């Protein structure tokens, strides 16, 4: 069905939502609804998986979603009985969005209710099931939007009056850019796949509802390997499950037991030194020294003495012999950070050390043998530096034996939340302050932020959040991002009218604190207007044109208001 029309307005659906605070109920067109934390549903999901396994939990949640979809289908013709079939059918996807489950974008809807024909393809974004499943178990091989899938099947089956089942053909939880579902009537699925899908909704695939012995017997039939996939192991303080990060840690593990020179590349703040320390800790040199050097921080005239050492009297002020960083790292690992900033003369000496394993102190006549495993890091493209004449080509090929690229944080969205939780624990302990986690809004902002400063910037933001949040309260967006205009994830919401209905919220023109002060002090509207006008005129030293521009009105309008003020 090419050229799908846009989804109709959901104003008629929003008008069906009523919050009855007097008796503690929420209604959707006469059906009682419940607001629950997505994290609480995630806890239930996790404990089900750990108790009865993935396959059984999937079937339970499919059936729960199916029942929810069936109920919502009753609203379609009730609310849009005079509309076209696409608008009527759109009630389901729009309610799914209004209920906070997922964002739905129809890609194909070929529907003929009279003939019983249906074929639908929908794209999903921001699935709550993906968020909670990735949080607890990391990326999976199979799709994870089980309750959402059941909802789509239940809704469409009730709408069509015949069984219509969907299959999740792509899922963010298993590495795709978007979730996507495709649905057919059971009998119309190619290759008889509909009958296979229908087994998940059959009652005999679920455990008996009563009797502990019966449940125990059903558990005994569960396959032994039906358990959640184990997340990628962390390397000490290094945390991450995203594909790019896992690829980097796999390369790190393979290199750890060898003596190969490793070159860590990536943007500033991605955690290259932590990777270097993990490489050292996992290898046979773990008990020996780990020496880190920031090449960019060494003064140009002291680079060689710092790296290779000096003999007494080598230059004015050299009153004693001094071992360089290579000698101090003997038997262990030397980490050269920002290698691209090393001056060319020092690069020549470094190449010699790498080739023959010997260092020569400044002022010495004999070289000294050193046994050092070298790990280098840079945020610049060394080949570009070679072309520009800032880096030796022979040293580049000697260093670039085993490169590992550490992806920036913006490419590791799956890692943002677990890393934020790790940092929260660390800074709560450091500042001896209890903070009860993050709000969902804060986590959304963290996921949607671009992170130009990468891991280092996140450390700063989380530490600031711990300091600004009240004791025992969660960290919210304003604790992390102090500039309101730069807060990520800010989207239009719906607020309650006095009648209990939802309406689109208008962005506030003023800071909430200022509005609260004005209302508390009971300042009248004429008083606010007079104060603003007088302040604008005073700031511009009586220049009415400039004051009018500041207030967003014309000079004539300002002059008229000033005349009224002065006459009163």
VEXFIDO-349544 format. One record per residue (C-alpha): residue in one letter; x, y, z. Coordinates in steps of 0.001 Angstrom, whole numbers, plus 500000, padded with zeros to 6 digits. Last residue first. Example, Ala and Ser with C-alpha at 12.3 -4.5 7.8 and 13.67 -1.06 7.14 Angstrom:
2
 banu     px     py     pz
    S 513670 498940 507140
    A 512300 495500 507800
# end
This chain:
568
 banu     px     py     pz
    X 498474 556895 536993
    X 499552 559336 534294
    X 503157 558127 534316
    X 502095 554512 533747
    X 499595 555367 530997
    X 502174 557492 529149
    X 504745 554715 529473
    X 502299 552230 527948
    X 501678 554474 524921
    X 505401 555105 524439
    X 506106 551362 524557
    X 503460 550641 521953
    X 504798 553415 519717
    X 508350 552094 520050
    X 507193 548657 518924
    X 507248 545574 521133
    X 509739 542790 521861
    X 510740 544082 525296
    X 514412 544587 524374
    X 513403 546127 521053
    X 511133 548575 522903
    X 513977 549545 525245
    X 516237 550263 522256
    X 513585 552473 520620
    X 512779 554178 523945
    X 516361 555296 524642
    X 515948 556533 528224
    X 519272 555203 529491
    X 518864 551757 527836
    X 518893 549920 531154
    X 516509 552526 532649
    X 513980 552089 529823
    X 514060 548285 530165
    X 513734 548478 533964
    X 510754 550872 533745
    X 508994 548653 531225
    X 509590 545435 533175
    X 508451 546985 536475
    X 505280 548422 534912
    X 504365 545106 533293
    X 504909 543153 536513
    X 502781 545657 538475
    X 500011 545529 535891
    X 500041 541689 536189
    X 499831 541849 539993
    X 502619 540582 542264
    X 501270 538058 544784
    X 504697 537563 546424
    X 504256 533781 546148
    X 503122 534091 542520
    X 506135 536174 541560
    X 508547 533908 543423
    X 507110 530766 541827
    X 507355 532328 538378
    X 511018 533142 538986
    X 511756 529592 540155
    X 509991 528090 537126
    X 512217 530043 534721
    X 510218 532090 532308
    X 508671 531706 528848
    X 507432 528259 529625
    X 506983 525932 526693
    X 503325 525156 526011
    X 502044 521795 527172
    X 499766 519806 524900
    X 496608 518873 526776
    X 495632 515919 528910
    X 492243 515688 530594
    X 491568 515809 534321
    X 489009 518580 534117
    X 491517 521087 535554
    X 493733 520404 532565
    X 496579 517965 532877
    X 499873 518383 531043
    X 501197 516734 527931
    X 504859 516739 526905
    X 506959 518424 524228
    X 510501 517024 524039
    X 513720 517733 525973
    X 516073 514819 525255
    X 519200 516904 525573
    X 519521 519864 527970
    X 521488 522611 526253
    X 518973 525415 526672
    X 518702 524721 530396
    X 522415 525240 531024
    X 523134 523343 534245
    X 523089 519920 532643
    X 523618 517220 535249
    X 521641 518477 538260
    X 519001 519980 535964
    X 518396 516556 534405
    X 517578 514796 537666
    X 519750 512906 540165
    X 517625 510873 542541
    X 516876 511876 546145
    X 518384 510455 549361
    X 520491 513553 549951
    X 519544 516354 547572
    X 521195 516410 544164
    X 523844 519070 543467
    X 526943 517156 544624
    X 525965 513832 543052
    X 525022 515585 539816
    X 528375 517389 539669
    X 530164 514042 540031
    X 527958 512604 537288
    X 528707 515497 534930
    X 532475 515422 535498
    X 532722 511653 534992
    X 530605 511992 531869
    X 533048 514547 530469
    X 535979 512192 531005
    X 534081 509351 529330
    X 533528 511318 526106
    X 534273 515058 525984
    X 532041 515641 522939
    X 529348 513566 524664
    X 526481 513868 522090
    X 523680 513718 524702
    X 520737 511429 523886
    X 521570 508626 526322
    X 522404 511001 529174
    X 519193 512961 528598
    X 517158 509735 528677
    X 518885 508728 531913
    X 518024 512116 533440
    X 514361 511774 532423
    X 514203 508286 533899
    X 515389 509778 537192
    X 518814 508694 538350
    X 520005 506801 541420
    X 519057 507228 545083
    X 521860 509569 546127
    X 523698 508835 549395
    X 526675 511083 550119
    X 530133 510211 551415
    X 531756 512381 548730
    X 533998 509611 547380
    X 531442 506887 548074
    X 528674 508715 546243
    X 531245 509477 543546
    X 532065 505809 542901
    X 528501 504559 543101
    X 527324 507195 540629
    X 530240 506423 538325
    X 529133 502796 538075
    X 525526 503837 537458
    X 526675 506207 534695
    X 528710 503386 533141
    X 525687 501088 533173
    X 523580 503845 531523
    X 526042 504966 528868
    X 527160 501545 527670
    X 524274 500886 525285
    X 524836 504320 523732
    X 528370 503358 522732
    X 528914 505292 519493
    X 528378 508627 521305
    X 530924 507432 523892
    X 533765 507412 521394
    X 535041 504051 520129
    X 538425 502749 521327
    X 540456 501764 518261
    X 543057 499075 518893
    X 546209 499004 516744
    X 548616 496047 516884
    X 551858 496694 514991
    X 551461 500450 514499
    X 554479 501380 516603
    X 557246 500158 514250
    X 555369 501374 511167
    X 554932 504806 512736
    X 558559 504879 513912
    X 559761 504360 510329
    X 557444 507128 509104
    X 558705 509644 511620
    X 556053 512062 512862
    X 555610 515788 512285
    X 556475 515736 508561
    X 552934 516554 507436
    X 552602 513185 505710
    X 553751 511434 508895
    X 551269 513479 510983
    X 548473 512387 508627
    X 549636 508804 509172
    X 549574 509426 512931
    X 545891 510383 512918
    X 545531 512228 516209
    X 543998 510972 519481
    X 547111 509019 520432
    X 548105 506094 522607
    X 551207 503949 523032
    X 551781 500688 524911
    X 555353 499473 525201
    X 556394 496297 527063
    X 559764 497018 528640
    X 562897 494971 529207
    X 565774 497407 529379
    X 569465 497067 528513
    X 571606 500098 529336
    X 573724 501931 526769
    X 577312 503005 527498
    X 578913 506445 527191
    X 576389 508332 529294
    X 575812 512110 529153
    X 572089 511771 528516
    X 571140 508219 529366
    X 571297 505596 526644
    X 568464 503134 526347
    X 568648 499608 524930
    X 565931 497226 523708
    X 567456 496911 520210
    X 564669 498053 517852
    X 562229 499641 520280
    X 564994 501588 521980
    X 566271 502792 518613
    X 562830 503982 517571
    X 562496 505902 520838
    X 565794 507653 520144
    X 564555 508838 516741
    X 561176 509923 518204
    X 563006 511968 520847
    X 564666 513990 518091
    X 561269 514399 516299
    X 559427 515842 519302
    X 556678 513640 520872
    X 553184 515133 520424
    X 551923 512177 518353
    X 552571 509882 521321
    X 549691 511432 523233
    X 550098 508814 526002
    X 553240 506699 526224
    X 552470 503764 528529
    X 555515 501819 529710
    X 554800 498296 530939
    X 556767 496035 533279
    X 560162 494372 533574
    X 561934 497712 533519
    X 559360 500515 533854
    X 561690 502692 535889
    X 564399 502200 533256
    X 562103 503363 530480
    X 560891 506314 532537
    X 564400 507694 532988
    X 566858 506957 535751
    X 568653 509905 537296
    X 572337 510467 537984
    X 572979 513348 540336
    X 573829 517072 540226
    X 572349 517635 536749
    X 572040 521414 537221
    X 574088 522330 534179
    X 574098 519377 531804
    X 575252 515756 531762
    X 576987 516347 535105
    X 575516 513246 536733
    X 574051 510961 534117
    X 570581 511461 532708
    X 567464 509389 532044
    X 565871 507969 528856
    X 562272 509161 528972
    X 562527 512167 531283
    X 565983 513166 530008
    X 564766 512973 526417
    X 561607 514982 526992
    X 563251 517717 529090
    X 563932 520381 526441
    X 560467 519956 524879
    X 558625 520310 528191
    X 556641 517120 528934
    X 552834 517480 529069
    X 552180 516361 525487
    X 554164 513162 526061
    X 551907 512103 528912
    X 553918 509298 530510
    X 552495 506301 532358
    X 554648 503738 534185
    X 553218 500332 535108
    X 555728 498495 537286
    X 555877 494682 537607
    X 553307 492327 539144
    X 551053 492546 536075
    X 553886 491666 533678
    X 552335 488330 532637
    X 549353 490120 531125
    X 545834 490968 532321
    X 546926 493846 534560
    X 549080 495442 531847
    X 546320 495336 529247
    X 543876 496688 531840
    X 546258 499564 532576
    X 546512 500380 528871
    X 542745 500241 528474
    X 542367 502579 531430
    X 544905 504911 529810
    X 542867 504980 526597
    X 539663 505971 528374
    X 537660 507756 525674
    X 538608 511228 526948
    X 540334 512507 523825
    X 539225 510642 520727
    X 540508 507213 519817
    X 543635 505216 519132
    X 545502 502699 521284
    X 548723 501388 519731
    X 549911 498086 521184
    X 553469 496749 521003
    X 553323 492943 521092
    X 554691 491146 524160
    X 551892 488591 524344
    X 549419 487548 527048
    X 547416 490777 526848
    X 547151 490927 523048
    X 544171 488590 522720
    X 542431 490204 525663
    X 542840 493690 524192
    X 541465 492629 520808
    X 538401 491254 522581
    X 538132 494491 524573
    X 538044 496537 521345
    X 535403 494308 519727
    X 533297 494522 522894
    X 533499 498324 522744
    X 532349 498426 519141
    X 529512 495983 519829
    X 528220 497804 522935
    X 528547 495944 526243
    X 530792 498253 528259
    X 532505 498839 531577
    X 536233 499105 532247
    X 536816 499176 536010
    X 538234 495623 535991
    X 537871 494256 532503
    X 534125 493750 532201
    X 532728 490461 530905
    X 530253 490748 528056
    X 526731 490063 529259
    X 525647 486462 529838
    X 522704 485427 527722
    X 519684 484635 529821
    X 519018 480959 530508
    X 517338 478136 528607
    X 520398 475864 528539
    X 518862 473223 530770
    X 515730 472914 528669
    X 512544 473396 530736
    X 510694 470134 531371
    X 511546 470205 535068
    X 509888 473610 535363
    X 506587 472051 534308
    X 506874 469483 537063
    X 507587 472224 539568
    X 504527 474134 538386
    X 502381 471045 538781
    X 503790 470362 542242
    X 503153 474027 543294
    X 499478 473965 542424
    X 497619 476549 540393
    X 498160 478450 537149
    X 499496 475505 535158
    X 502674 476409 533212
    X 502349 477885 529706
    X 502675 476173 526325
    X 499288 474496 526846
    X 497522 477854 526593
    X 498578 478467 522989
    X 499998 481957 522340
    X 503584 480888 521585
    X 502276 478073 519388
    X 500671 480638 517068
    X 504071 481697 515717
    X 504733 478157 514431
    X 501286 478012 512846
    X 501964 481344 511133
    X 505238 480084 509670
    X 503312 477913 507183
    X 505806 478616 504427
    X 504509 482167 503943
    X 502078 483510 506590
    X 498581 483645 505169
    X 496885 481171 507538
    X 498027 483060 510639
    X 496848 486401 509277
    X 499931 488466 508438
    X 502201 490803 510424
    X 505675 492307 510075
    X 507603 493999 512868
    X 510584 496361 512880
    X 512879 497540 515672
    X 515376 500148 514555
    X 519166 500455 514090
    X 519695 496726 514536
    X 522011 495201 517156
    X 520002 492492 518857
    X 518184 494748 521324
    X 517569 497254 518541
    X 515334 494632 516976
    X 514623 493459 513418
    X 512149 490891 512023
    X 509813 490972 515008
    X 507026 488633 513925
    X 503378 489560 514011
    X 500235 487500 514315
    X 496742 488014 512902
    X 494020 485711 514192
    X 490595 486731 512840
    X 488112 489503 513695
    X 490274 492091 511940
    X 490344 494578 514835
    X 490600 491839 517456
    X 493474 490152 515620
    X 495147 493504 514972
    X 495075 494493 518633
    X 496165 491113 519977
    X 499038 490785 517494
    X 500292 494332 518085
    X 500042 493875 521868
    X 501877 490541 521724
    X 504746 492175 519857
    X 504930 494942 522455
    X 505012 492336 525230
    X 507852 490456 523546
    X 510134 493244 522348
    X 513343 491183 522893
    X 514513 490131 519418
    X 517123 487315 519271
    X 520932 487360 519487
    X 521006 489623 522517
    X 522774 492843 523508
    X 523134 493466 527268
    X 521368 491520 529995
    X 520019 493962 532589
    X 520136 497380 530926
    X 519746 495891 527458
    X 516507 494272 528602
    X 515194 497442 530257
    X 515790 499668 527233
    X 514687 497120 524631
    X 511452 496526 526517
    X 510703 500263 526697
    X 510931 500440 522902
    X 512324 503821 521822
    X 511713 503231 518082
    X 509425 500832 516244
    X 508953 500473 512498
    X 505756 498875 511246
    X 504981 496410 508462
    X 501393 495244 507860
    X 499633 492708 505668
    X 495935 492070 506170
    X 493138 490377 504228
    X 489950 489269 505964
    X 487924 490013 502837
    X 485639 492445 504640
    X 488469 493829 506762
    X 490630 494717 503771
    X 494037 495970 504904
    X 497401 496635 503292
    X 499356 498729 505802
    X 503039 499259 504959
    X 505638 501465 506658
    X 503652 502493 509720
    X 505801 504441 512252
    X 505306 503542 515928
    X 507100 505041 518935
    X 507025 502606 521849
    X 505326 501815 525141
    X 504456 505240 526542
    X 500678 504746 526670
    X 500260 507480 524063
    X 502586 505585 521728
    X 500689 502298 521986
    X 497472 504306 521779
    X 498649 505725 518456
    X 499604 502310 517059
    X 496199 500898 518055
    X 494034 503843 516998
    X 495687 503738 513560
    X 493235 500993 512511
    X 490369 503479 512482
    X 492395 506019 510503
    X 493414 503348 507975
    X 489819 502077 507699
    X 488408 505471 506773
    X 486600 507490 509427
    X 482921 507400 510468
    X 483378 504883 513295
    X 486431 506672 514617
    X 485995 506602 518397
    X 483948 503435 518916
    X 485390 501814 515806
    X 488909 501883 517167
    X 488189 501784 520898
    X 487484 498030 521070
    X 490958 497397 519722
    X 492451 498662 522992
    X 491180 495630 524892
    X 492612 493130 522413
    X 495981 494883 522513
    X 496206 494502 526280
    X 495347 490807 526091
    X 498042 490264 523447
    X 500610 492074 525575
    X 499991 489674 528446
    X 500150 486719 526041
    X 503497 487817 524598
    X 504754 488489 528125
    X 504031 484933 529246
    X 505510 483401 526089
    X 508738 485425 526408
    X 509059 484516 530065
    X 508798 480817 529196
    X 511495 481049 526516
    X 513850 483230 528567
    X 514015 481102 531673
    X 511716 480310 534596
    X 513281 482064 537583
    X 516050 484237 536110
    X 513834 485258 533216
    X 510910 485991 535535
    X 513179 487988 537816
    X 514406 490098 534909
    X 510911 490785 533577
    X 509621 491795 536994
    X 512601 494113 537462
    X 512055 495601 534009
    X 508421 496249 534852
    X 509681 498135 537889
    X 512206 500058 535732
    X 509400 501066 533378
    X 507787 502711 536398
    X 504083 502028 536495
    X 501022 504101 535581
    X 497876 502016 535817
    X 494841 502037 533539
    X 491168 501408 534175
    X 489091 501123 531050
    X 486228 503580 530659
    X 487681 505462 527708
    X 491156 505306 529243
    X 490736 505854 532974
    X 493218 506481 535785
    X 492073 505763 539313
    X 493051 506936 542804
    X 489588 507996 544009
    X 490082 511765 544182
    X 493033 511736 541784
    X 490867 510778 538832
    X 493193 511135 535874
    X 491333 511015 532591
    X 492510 509782 529194
    X 489778 509746 526552
    X 490604 513284 525390
    X 494060 512062 524473
    X 492506 509583 522045
    X 490453 512215 520221
    X 493516 514474 520046
    X 495490 511669 518359
    X 495579 513480 515039
    X 495631 511125 512065
    X 498739 509140 511138
    X 500195 510383 507901
    X 498822 508930 504671
    X 500544 505841 503272
    X 501945 506350 499780
    X 502337 502745 498749
    X 500000 500000 500000
# end
